[in-house]
Structures are given as C-alpha cells and as structure tokens.
Amino acid sequence: MEKRLNKDIPDIGQDIPAFEVVTSDNKTFKLSEELRSGQNVKLMFYRGHW
C-alpha cells in the first residue's frame, strides 16, 4: 500500500475542494466560477523552484 504524504490531497477522479488564487496577471481565479461556466478545467501544479 502506498503511503501518502498528505491525506488531504484527493485521489485521481475525486472532487477537489473549492479554492481561489491570484493569477500571474493579478486576476482572481475561482474554481467554482470556472466550473459553472461549463468549460473544462485542467489544473497543473509546478514546484516553486526552478
């Protein structure tokens, strides 16, 4: 059985919690608004250091 580092991270296929963030162009992105728009949403996260 795989040990999870963070039990709050959803598994593949599970719903994720609602969130909002400020984008690089200083706009607010709200997941709930994007989902309501009917558009598909693909989230990609990158590590913070390059």
C-alpha positions as CSV (number, residue, x, y, z in Angstrom):
1,M,0.0,0.0,0.0
2,E,1.3,3.4,-1.0
3,K,2.0,5.8,1.9
4,R,0.5,9.3,1.2
5,L,2.4,12.3,2.3
6,N,-0.7,14.4,2.7
7,K,-4.1,12.8,3.4
8,D,-5.9,16.0,2.3
9,I,-4.8,15.6,-1.4
10,P,-7.7,14.0,-3.4
11,D,-7.1,10.8,-5.3
12,I,-7.4,10.7,-9.1
13,G,-11.1,11.0,-10.0
14,Q,-12.2,12.6,-6.7
15,D,-13.6,16.1,-6.5
16,I,-11.2,18.8,-5.2
17,P,-12.2,21.4,-2.7
18,A,-13.2,24.9,-3.9
19,F,-10.4,27.4,-4.0
20,E,-9.3,30.7,-5.4
21,V,-5.9,32.1,-6.2
22,V,-4.4,35.2,-7.7
23,T,-3.0,34.6,-11.2
24,S,0.3,35.9,-12.6
25,D,-1.7,38.8,-14.3
26,N,-3.1,39.8,-10.9
27,K,-6.7,38.4,-11.6
28,T,-8.6,36.2,-9.2
29,F,-9.2,32.6,-10.4
30,K,-12.1,30.9,-8.6
31,L,-12.6,27.2,-9.4
32,S,-16.3,27.4,-8.7
33,E,-16.8,30.1,-11.3
34,E,-14.9,28.2,-13.9
35,L,-16.9,25.0,-13.3
36,R,-20.2,26.9,-13.5
37,S,-19.2,28.4,-16.9
38,G,-19.4,24.9,-18.4
39,Q,-15.8,24.9,-19.6
40,N,-13.5,22.0,-18.9
41,V,-10.9,22.8,-16.2
42,K,-7.4,21.3,-16.2
43,L,-5.2,22.1,-13.2
44,M,-1.4,21.8,-13.4
45,F,0.8,22.4,-10.5
46,Y,4.6,23.0,-10.7
47,R,7.2,23.0,-8.0
48,G,8.1,26.5,-6.7
49,H,11.8,26.4,-7.5
50,W,13.4,26.2,-10.9
